[in-house]
């Protein structure tokens, strides 16, 4: 995993109080929904708000690419980095 993916994984786990999450098993392909992080739509909304505050970018609920963006930790990290560089 990249340094930013690790940072993002820790941010998600800490902010959502995912104490049962085995952080050593997390990698870029780890899904955010269901298996992996085990998040639901409310958790994804919370992550969007956390990322908006911490990294200064807007994650919109009406973005047609959300299914791809939130499919895995790596996808989310890549999207955040891309948006931050604009």
Biopython code that builds the backbone (N, CA, C, O; Angstrom):
import numpy as np
from Bio.PDB.StructureBuilder import StructureBuilder

atoms = [
    (1, "UNK", "N", (0.847, -1.187, 0.000)),
    (1, "UNK", "CA", (0.000, 0.000, 0.000)),
    (1, "UNK", "C", (0.884, 1.238, 0.000)),
    (1, "UNK", "O", (1.998, 1.237, 0.523)),
    (2, "UNK", "N", (0.354, 2.286, -0.599)),
    (2, "UNK", "CA", (1.069, 3.547, -0.578)),
    (2, "UNK", "C", (0.918, 4.201, 0.790)),
    (2, "UNK", "O", (0.072, 3.809, 1.593)),
    (3, "UNK", "N", (1.739, 5.184, 1.033)),
    (3, "UNK", "CA", (1.657, 5.909, 2.301)),
    (3, "UNK", "C", (0.289, 6.581, 2.450)),
    (3, "UNK", "O", (-0.287, 6.599, 3.538)),
    (4, "UNK", "N", (-0.222, 7.131, 1.347)),
    (4, "UNK", "CA", (-1.524, 7.799, 1.425)),
    (4, "UNK", "C", (-2.658, 6.795, 1.651)),
    (4, "UNK", "O", (-3.594, 7.090, 2.394)),
    (5, "UNK", "N", (-2.593, 5.632, 1.035)),
    (5, "UNK", "CA", (-3.620, 4.602, 1.272)),
    (5, "UNK", "C", (-3.621, 4.188, 2.737)),
    (5, "UNK", "O", (-4.684, 3.993, 3.328)),
    (6, "UNK", "N", (-2.446, 4.055, 3.320)),
    (6, "UNK", "CA", (-2.349, 3.713, 4.746)),
    (6, "UNK", "C", (-2.942, 4.827, 5.601)),
    (6, "UNK", "O", (-3.683, 4.566, 6.549)),
    (7, "UNK", "N", (-2.615, 6.053, 5.263)),
    (7, "UNK", "CA", (-3.168, 7.206, 5.992)),
    (7, "UNK", "C", (-4.687, 7.215, 5.914)),
    (7, "UNK", "O", (-5.363, 7.425, 6.922)),
    (8, "UNK", "N", (-5.221, 6.988, 4.728)),
    (8, "UNK", "CA", (-6.664, 6.988, 4.530)),
    (8, "UNK", "C", (-7.330, 5.821, 5.261)),
    (8, "UNK", "O", (-8.390, 5.995, 5.862)),
    (9, "UNK", "N", (-6.730, 4.655, 5.216)),
    (9, "UNK", "CA", (-7.268, 3.489, 5.933)),
    (9, "UNK", "C", (-7.330, 3.760, 7.431)),
    (9, "UNK", "O", (-8.323, 3.441, 8.085)),
    (10, "UNK", "N", (-6.265, 4.349, 7.971)),
    (10, "UNK", "CA", (-6.240, 4.665, 9.400)),
    (10, "UNK", "C", (-7.256, 5.733, 9.749)),
    (10, "UNK", "O", (-7.899, 5.660, 10.796)),
    (11, "UNK", "N", (-7.408, 6.726, 8.885)),
    (11, "UNK", "CA", (-8.401, 7.770, 9.107)),
    (11, "UNK", "C", (-9.806, 7.178, 9.159)),
    (11, "UNK", "O", (-10.584, 7.493, 10.060)),
    (12, "UNK", "N", (-10.127, 6.326, 8.199)),
    (12, "UNK", "CA", (-11.444, 5.690, 8.160)),
    (12, "UNK", "C", (-11.668, 4.844, 9.408)),
    (12, "UNK", "O", (-12.706, 4.961, 10.060)),
    (13, "UNK", "N", (-10.714, 4.005, 9.740)),
    (13, "UNK", "CA", (-10.847, 3.113, 10.898)),
    (13, "UNK", "C", (-10.980, 3.902, 12.195)),
    (13, "UNK", "O", (-11.800, 3.566, 13.049)),
    (14, "UNK", "N", (-10.181, 4.941, 12.341)),
    (14, "UNK", "CA", (-10.214, 5.732, 13.578)),
    (14, "UNK", "C", (-11.498, 6.544, 13.693)),
    (14, "UNK", "O", (-12.138, 6.547, 14.745)),
    (15, "UNK", "N", (-11.875, 7.223, 12.632)),
    (15, "UNK", "CA", (-13.049, 8.102, 12.677)),
    (15, "UNK", "C", (-14.360, 7.331, 12.811)),
    (15, "UNK", "O", (-15.316, 7.826, 13.407)),
    (16, "UNK", "N", (-14.403, 6.121, 12.258)),
    (16, "UNK", "CA", (-15.631, 5.318, 12.340)),
    (16, "UNK", "C", (-15.571, 4.285, 13.465)),
    (16, "UNK", "O", (-16.454, 3.436, 13.587)),
    (17, "UNK", "N", (-14.524, 4.366, 14.285)),
    (17, "UNK", "CA", (-14.360, 3.456, 15.431)),
    (17, "UNK", "C", (-14.473, 1.988, 15.033)),
    (17, "UNK", "O", (-15.242, 1.229, 15.623)),
    (18, "UNK", "N", (-13.703, 1.607, 14.035)),
    (18, "UNK", "CA", (-13.719, 0.226, 13.540)),
    (18, "UNK", "C", (-12.682, -0.593, 14.303)),
    (18, "UNK", "O", (-11.659, -0.990, 13.744)),
    (19, "UNK", "N", (-12.954, -0.844, 15.585)),
    (19, "UNK", "CA", (-12.001, -1.557, 16.437)),
    (19, "UNK", "C", (-11.785, -3.003, 16.012)),
    (19, "UNK", "O", (-10.713, -3.559, 16.254)),
    (20, "UNK", "N", (-12.767, -3.615, 15.392)),
    (20, "UNK", "CA", (-12.646, -5.012, 14.984)),
    (20, "UNK", "C", (-11.943, -5.185, 13.641)),
    (20, "UNK", "O", (-11.722, -6.310, 13.191)),
    (21, "UNK", "N", (-11.598, -4.080, 13.009)),
    (21, "UNK", "CA", (-10.952, -4.138, 11.700)),
    (21, "UNK", "C", (-9.502, -4.594, 11.840)),
    (21, "UNK", "O", (-8.722, -3.998, 12.583)),
    (22, "UNK", "N", (-9.155, -5.654, 11.121)),
    (22, "UNK", "CA", (-7.777, -6.149, 11.106)),
    (22, "UNK", "C", (-6.976, -5.301, 10.119)),
    (22, "UNK", "O", (-6.968, -5.574, 8.918)),
    (23, "UNK", "N", (-6.315, -4.288, 10.626)),
    (23, "UNK", "CA", (-5.608, -3.340, 9.756)),
    (23, "UNK", "C", (-4.479, -3.997, 8.978)),
    (23, "UNK", "O", (-4.099, -3.517, 7.910)),
    (24, "UNK", "N", (-3.947, -5.077, 9.496)),
    (24, "UNK", "CA", (-2.869, -5.761, 8.775)),
    (24, "UNK", "C", (-3.387, -6.470, 7.517)),
    (24, "UNK", "O", (-2.606, -6.804, 6.625)),
    (25, "UNK", "N", (-4.683, -6.695, 7.449)),
    (25, "UNK", "CA", (-5.276, -7.366, 6.289)),
    (25, "UNK", "C", (-5.760, -6.377, 5.229)),
    (25, "UNK", "O", (-6.238, -6.788, 4.172)),
    (26, "UNK", "N", (-5.641, -5.090, 5.501)),
    (26, "UNK", "CA", (-6.117, -4.061, 4.579)),
    (26, "UNK", "C", (-5.075, -3.810, 3.494)),
    (26, "UNK", "O", (-3.879, -3.725, 3.769)),
    (27, "UNK", "N", (-5.552, -3.694, 2.256)),
    (27, "UNK", "CA", (-4.674, -3.313, 1.147)),
    (27, "UNK", "C", (-5.484, -2.441, 0.186)),
    (27, "UNK", "O", (-6.652, -2.148, 0.444)),
    (28, "UNK", "N", (-4.870, -2.035, -0.905)),
    (28, "UNK", "CA", (-5.529, -1.120, -1.846)),
    (28, "UNK", "C", (-6.808, -1.705, -2.436)),
    (28, "UNK", "O", (-7.727, -0.958, -2.770)),
    (29, "UNK", "N", (-6.881, -3.020, -2.568)),
    (29, "UNK", "CA", (-8.059, -3.660, -3.161)),
    (29, "UNK", "C", (-9.168, -3.932, -2.157)),
    (29, "UNK", "O", (-10.236, -4.413, -2.536)),
    (30, "UNK", "N", (-8.936, -3.635, -0.891)),
    (30, "UNK", "CA", (-9.942, -3.902, 0.136)),
    (30, "UNK", "C", (-11.214, -3.104, -0.154)),
    (30, "UNK", "O", (-11.173, -1.879, -0.269)),
    (31, "UNK", "N", (-12.343, -3.808, -0.272)),
    (31, "UNK", "CA", (-13.607, -3.108, -0.533)),
    (31, "UNK", "C", (-14.030, -2.271, 0.668)),
    (31, "UNK", "O", (-13.788, -2.648, 1.814)),
    (32, "UNK", "N", (-14.656, -1.148, 0.401)),
    (32, "UNK", "CA", (-15.178, -0.321, 1.481)),
    (32, "UNK", "C", (-16.526, -0.851, 1.957)),
    (32, "UNK", "O", (-16.802, -0.870, 3.157)),
    (33, "UNK", "N", (-17.375, -1.287, 1.003)),
    (33, "UNK", "CA", (-18.680, -1.865, 1.349)),
    (33, "UNK", "C", (-18.522, -3.346, 1.681)),
    (33, "UNK", "O", (-17.589, -4.001, 1.215)),
    (34, "UNK", "N", (-19.430, -3.859, 2.481)),
    (34, "UNK", "CA", (-19.465, -5.300, 2.754)),
    (34, "UNK", "C", (-18.173, -5.813, 3.344)),
    (34, "UNK", "O", (-17.653, -5.242, 4.302)),
    (35, "UNK", "N", (-17.647, -6.894, 2.776)),
    (35, "UNK", "CA", (-16.392, -7.457, 3.260)),
    (35, "UNK", "C", (-15.306, -6.393, 3.188)),
    (35, "UNK", "O", (-15.420, -5.433, 2.426)),
    (36, "UNK", "N", (-14.285, -6.561, 3.959)),
    (36, "UNK", "CA", (-13.224, -5.563, 4.017)),
    (36, "UNK", "C", (-13.506, -4.617, 5.157)),
    (36, "UNK", "O", (-13.451, -5.014, 6.321)),
    (37, "UNK", "N", (-13.810, -3.364, 4.841)),
    (37, "UNK", "CA", (-14.122, -2.386, 5.883)),
    (37, "UNK", "C", (-15.512, -2.616, 6.471)),
    (37, "UNK", "O", (-15.762, -2.247, 7.619)),
    (38, "UNK", "N", (-16.411, -3.215, 5.710)),
    (38, "UNK", "CA", (-17.757, -3.507, 6.208)),
    (38, "UNK", "C", (-18.638, -2.283, 6.355)),
    (38, "UNK", "O", (-19.493, -2.244, 7.239)),
    (39, "UNK", "N", (-18.451, -1.296, 5.521)),
    (39, "UNK", "CA", (-19.195, -0.053, 5.645)),
    (39, "UNK", "C", (-20.546, -0.125, 4.944)),
    (39, "UNK", "O", (-20.763, -0.924, 4.033)),
    (40, "UNK", "N", (-21.445, 0.741, 5.404)),
    (40, "UNK", "CA", (-22.739, 0.875, 4.740)),
    (40, "UNK", "C", (-22.852, 2.300, 4.183)),
    (40, "UNK", "O", (-21.897, 3.073, 4.263)),
    (41, "UNK", "N", (-23.993, 2.641, 3.629)),
    (41, "UNK", "CA", (-24.140, 3.934, 2.961)),
    (41, "UNK", "C", (-23.994, 5.115, 3.928)),
    (41, "UNK", "O", (-23.501, 6.172, 3.532)),
    (42, "UNK", "N", (-24.407, 4.956, 5.169)),
    (42, "UNK", "CA", (-24.254, 6.023, 6.163)),
    (42, "UNK", "C", (-22.772, 6.230, 6.471)),
    (42, "UNK", "O", (-22.316, 7.365, 6.607)),
    (43, "UNK", "N", (-22.021, 5.129, 6.580)),
    (43, "UNK", "CA", (-20.578, 5.232, 6.805)),
    (43, "UNK", "C", (-19.886, 5.942, 5.649)),
    (43, "UNK", "O", (-18.985, 6.752, 5.865)),
    (44, "UNK", "N", (-20.306, 5.642, 4.426)),
    (44, "UNK", "CA", (-19.725, 6.287, 3.247)),
    (44, "UNK", "C", (-19.997, 7.786, 3.281)),
    (44, "UNK", "O", (-19.126, 8.579, 2.923)),
    (45, "UNK", "N", (-21.184, 8.180, 3.702)),
    (45, "UNK", "CA", (-21.504, 9.595, 3.845)),
    (45, "UNK", "C", (-20.587, 10.246, 4.875)),
    (45, "UNK", "O", (-20.080, 11.344, 4.648)),
    (46, "UNK", "N", (-20.374, 9.579, 5.999)),
    (46, "UNK", "CA", (-19.469, 10.103, 7.021)),
    (46, "UNK", "C", (-18.043, 10.233, 6.485)),
    (46, "UNK", "O", (-17.367, 11.229, 6.743)),
    (47, "UNK", "N", (-17.595, 9.233, 5.747)),
    (47, "UNK", "CA", (-16.252, 9.292, 5.154)),
    (47, "UNK", "C", (-16.152, 10.491, 4.211)),
    (47, "UNK", "O", (-15.144, 11.197, 4.209)),
    (48, "UNK", "N", (-17.177, 10.716, 3.425)),
    (48, "UNK", "CA", (-17.182, 11.852, 2.502)),
    (48, "UNK", "C", (-17.009, 13.169, 3.252)),
    (48, "UNK", "O", (-16.252, 14.039, 2.821)),
    (49, "UNK", "N", (-17.702, 13.311, 4.359)),
    (49, "UNK", "CA", (-17.593, 14.536, 5.163)),
    (49, "UNK", "C", (-16.210, 14.667, 5.787)),
    (49, "UNK", "O", (-15.636, 15.755, 5.809)),
    (50, "UNK", "N", (-15.679, 13.568, 6.291)),
    (50, "UNK", "CA", (-14.345, 13.582, 6.904)),
    (50, "UNK", "C", (-13.291, 13.964, 5.873)),
    (50, "UNK", "O", (-12.419, 14.790, 6.145)),
    (51, "UNK", "N", (-13.372, 13.368, 4.701)),
    (51, "UNK", "CA", (-12.402, 13.653, 3.634)),
    (51, "UNK", "C", (-12.540, 15.108, 3.177)),
    (51, "UNK", "O", (-11.541, 15.778, 2.919)),
    (52, "UNK", "N", (-13.767, 15.586, 3.078)),
    (52, "UNK", "CA", (-13.981, 16.977, 2.679)),
    (52, "UNK", "C", (-13.305, 17.937, 3.648)),
    (52, "UNK", "O", (-12.651, 18.891, 3.228)),
    (53, "UNK", "N", (-13.462, 17.685, 4.941)),
    (53, "UNK", "CA", (-12.866, 18.552, 5.956)),
    (53, "UNK", "C", (-11.345, 18.438, 5.977)),
    (53, "UNK", "O", (-10.642, 19.448, 6.015)),
    (54, "UNK", "N", (-10.844, 17.212, 5.953)),
    (54, "UNK", "CA", (-9.400, 16.996, 6.095)),
    (54, "UNK", "C", (-8.613, 17.388, 4.857)),
    (54, "UNK", "O", (-7.534, 17.969, 4.968)),
    (55, "UNK", "N", (-9.139, 17.077, 3.681)),
    (55, "UNK", "CA", (-8.385, 17.282, 2.447)),
    (55, "UNK", "C", (-8.913, 18.416, 1.576)),
    (55, "UNK", "O", (-8.337, 18.706, 0.527)),
    (56, "UNK", "N", (-10.003, 19.064, 1.994)),
    (56, "UNK", "CA", (-10.498, 20.233, 1.300)),
    (56, "UNK", "C", (-11.062, 19.979, -0.081)),
    (56, "UNK", "O", (-10.898, 20.804, -0.980)),
    (57, "UNK", "N", (-11.718, 18.860, -0.260)),
    (57, "UNK", "CA", (-12.364, 18.608, -1.539)),
    (57, "UNK", "C", (-13.768, 18.081, -1.310)),
    (57, "UNK", "O", (-14.084, 17.532, -0.255)),
    (58, "UNK", "N", (-14.594, 18.259, -2.312)),
    (58, "UNK", "CA", (-15.997, 17.877, -2.177)),
    (58, "UNK", "C", (-16.261, 16.542, -2.853)),
    (58, "UNK", "O", (-15.947, 16.349, -4.027)),
    (59, "UNK", "N", (-16.836, 15.633, -2.097)),
    (59, "UNK", "CA", (-17.299, 14.350, -2.634)),
    (59, "UNK", "C", (-18.816, 14.441, -2.692)),
    (59, "UNK", "O", (-19.486, 14.450, -1.659)),
    (60, "UNK", "N", (-19.345, 14.507, -3.890)),
    (60, "UNK", "CA", (-20.773, 14.744, -4.073)),
    (60, "UNK", "C", (-21.554, 13.436, -4.207)),
    (60, "UNK", "O", (-21.093, 12.481, -4.833)),
    (61, "UNK", "N", (-22.727, 13.414, -3.616)),
    (61, "UNK", "CA", (-23.571, 12.218, -3.686)),
    (61, "UNK", "C", (-24.116, 11.981, -5.089)),
    (61, "UNK", "O", (-24.499, 10.858, -5.416)),
    (62, "UNK", "N", (-24.160, 13.013, -5.919)),
    (62, "UNK", "CA", (-24.702, 12.861, -7.268)),
    (62, "UNK", "C", (-23.620, 12.575, -8.317)),
    (62, "UNK", "O", (-23.900, 12.604, -9.515)),
    (63, "UNK", "N", (-22.405, 12.304, -7.880)),
    (63, "UNK", "CA", (-21.328, 11.974, -8.819)),
    (63, "UNK", "C", (-21.607, 10.599, -9.427)),
    (63, "UNK", "O", (-21.725, 9.621, -8.688)),
    (64, "UNK", "N", (-21.716, 10.500, -10.745)),
    (64, "UNK", "CA", (-22.025, 9.208, -11.362)),
    (64, "UNK", "C", (-20.914, 8.166, -11.188)),
    (64, "UNK", "O", (-21.140, 6.979, -11.420)),
    (65, "UNK", "N", (-19.728, 8.600, -10.783)),
    (65, "UNK", "CA", (-18.611, 7.676, -10.591)),
    (65, "UNK", "C", (-18.480, 7.160, -9.154)),
    (65, "UNK", "O", (-17.519, 6.458, -8.841)),
    (66, "UNK", "N", (-19.424, 7.496, -8.285)),
    (66, "UNK", "CA", (-19.312, 7.098, -6.877)),
    (66, "UNK", "C", (-19.157, 5.591, -6.681)),
    (66, "UNK", "O", (-18.424, 5.147, -5.798)),
    (67, "UNK", "N", (-19.842, 4.817, -7.498)),
    (67, "UNK", "CA", (-19.744, 3.363, -7.357)),
    (67, "UNK", "C", (-18.293, 2.904, -7.557)),
    (67, "UNK", "O", (-17.825, 1.991, -6.876)),
    (68, "UNK", "N", (-17.604, 3.531, -8.477)),
    (68, "UNK", "CA", (-16.196, 3.202, -8.734)),
    (68, "UNK", "C", (-15.304, 3.811, -7.658)),
    (68, "UNK", "O", (-14.416, 3.141, -7.131)),
    (69, "UNK", "N", (-15.539, 5.079, -7.332)),
    (69, "UNK", "CA", (-14.711, 5.783, -6.350)),
    (69, "UNK", "C", (-14.704, 5.050, -5.011)),
    (69, "UNK", "O", (-13.650, 4.886, -4.396)),
    (70, "UNK", "N", (-15.873, 4.612, -4.562)),
    (70, "UNK", "CA", (-15.992, 3.987, -3.249)),
    (70, "UNK", "C", (-15.937, 2.459, -3.295)),
    (70, "UNK", "O", (-16.288, 1.799, -2.317)),
    (71, "UNK", "N", (-15.509, 1.900, -4.405)),
    (71, "UNK", "CA", (-15.422, 0.442, -4.527)),
    (71, "UNK", "C", (-14.315, -0.141, -3.649)),
    (71, "UNK", "O", (-14.466, -1.233, -3.101)),
    (72, "UNK", "N", (-13.216, 0.577, -3.518)),
    (72, "UNK", "CA", (-12.086, 0.049, -2.739)),
    (72, "UNK", "C", (-11.287, 1.194, -2.140)),
    (72, "UNK", "O", (-11.439, 2.349, -2.535)),
    (73, "UNK", "N", (-10.450, 0.862, -1.197)),
    (73, "UNK", "CA", (-9.570, 1.847, -0.578)),
    (73, "UNK", "C", (-8.674, 2.502, -1.627)),
    (73, "UNK", "O", (-8.494, 3.720, -1.616)),
    (74, "UNK", "N", (-8.120, 1.712, -2.518)),
    (74, "UNK", "CA", (-7.233, 2.234, -3.551)),
    (74, "UNK", "C", (-7.935, 3.195, -4.486)),
    (74, "UNK", "O", (-7.375, 4.228, -4.853)),
    (75, "UNK", "N", (-9.156, 2.866, -4.877)),
    (75, "UNK", "CA", (-9.924, 3.760, -5.752)),
    (75, "UNK", "C", (-10.200, 5.092, -5.063)),
    (75, "UNK", "O", (-10.058, 6.153, -5.670)),
    (76, "UNK", "N", (-10.592, 5.030, -3.798)),
    (76, "UNK", "CA", (-10.873, 6.250, -3.050)),
    (76, "UNK", "C", (-9.603, 7.093, -2.904)),
    (76, "UNK", "O", (-9.632, 8.308, -3.100)),
    (77, "UNK", "N", (-8.500, 6.448, -2.561)),
    (77, "UNK", "CA", (-7.229, 7.166, -2.400)),
    (77, "UNK", "C", (-6.812, 7.822, -3.713)),
    (77, "UNK", "O", (-6.389, 8.978, -3.719)),
    (78, "UNK", "N", (-6.925, 7.106, -4.811)),
    (78, "UNK", "CA", (-6.548, 7.657, -6.116)),
    (78, "UNK", "C", (-7.416, 8.860, -6.471)),
    (78, "UNK", "O", (-6.912, 9.858, -6.987)),
    (79, "UNK", "N", (-8.710, 8.774, -6.200)),
    (79, "UNK", "CA", (-9.611, 9.874, -6.495)),
    (79, "UNK", "C", (-9.265, 11.108, -5.662)),
    (79, "UNK", "O", (-9.195, 12.218, -6.191)),
    (80, "UNK", "N", (-9.049, 10.915, -4.364)),
    (80, "UNK", "CA", (-8.716, 12.030, -3.491)),
    (80, "UNK", "C", (-7.414, 12.693, -3.952)),
    (80, "UNK", "O", (-7.343, 13.919, -4.033)),
    (81, "UNK", "N", (-6.397, 11.904, -4.251)),
    (81, "UNK", "CA", (-5.130, 12.471, -4.712)),
    (81, "UNK", "C", (-5.299, 13.230, -6.022)),
    (81, "UNK", "O", (-4.716, 14.299, -6.200)),
    (82, "UNK", "N", (-6.091, 12.687, -6.935)),
    (82, "UNK", "CA", (-6.322, 13.344, -8.217)),
    (82, "UNK", "C", (-7.031, 14.691, -8.011)),
    (82, "UNK", "O", (-6.655, 15.692, -8.621)),
    (83, "UNK", "N", (-8.037, 14.710, -7.167)),
    (83, "UNK", "CA", (-8.790, 15.945, -6.931)),
    (83, "UNK", "C", (-7.962, 16.980, -6.184)),
    (83, "UNK", "O", (-8.113, 18.180, -6.414)),
    (84, "UNK", "N", (-7.101, 16.533, -5.303)),
    (84, "UNK", "CA", (-6.244, 17.457, -4.554)),
    (84, "UNK", "C", (-5.219, 18.117, -5.447)),
    (84, "UNK", "O", (-4.775, 19.229, -5.161)),
    (85, "UNK", "N", (-4.837, 17.460, -6.515)),
    (85, "UNK", "CA", (-3.805, 17.999, -7.389)),
    (85, "UNK", "C", (-4.350, 18.995, -8.417)),
    (85, "UNK", "O", (-3.576, 19.615, -9.146)),
    (86, "UNK", "N", (-5.655, 19.149, -8.479)),
    (86, "UNK", "CA", (-6.272, 20.069, -9.460)),
    (86, "UNK", "C", (-6.218, 21.489, -8.961)),
    (86, "UNK", "O", (-6.684, 22.401, -9.643)),
]
sb = StructureBuilder()
sb.init_structure("model")
sb.init_model(0)
sb.init_chain("A")
sb.init_seg("    ")
for serial, (resi, resn, name, xyz) in enumerate(atoms, 1):
    if name == "N":
        sb.init_residue(resn, " ", resi, " ")
    sb.init_atom(name, np.array(xyz, "f"), 0.0, 1.0, " ", f" {name:<3s}", serial, name[0])
structure = sb.get_structure()
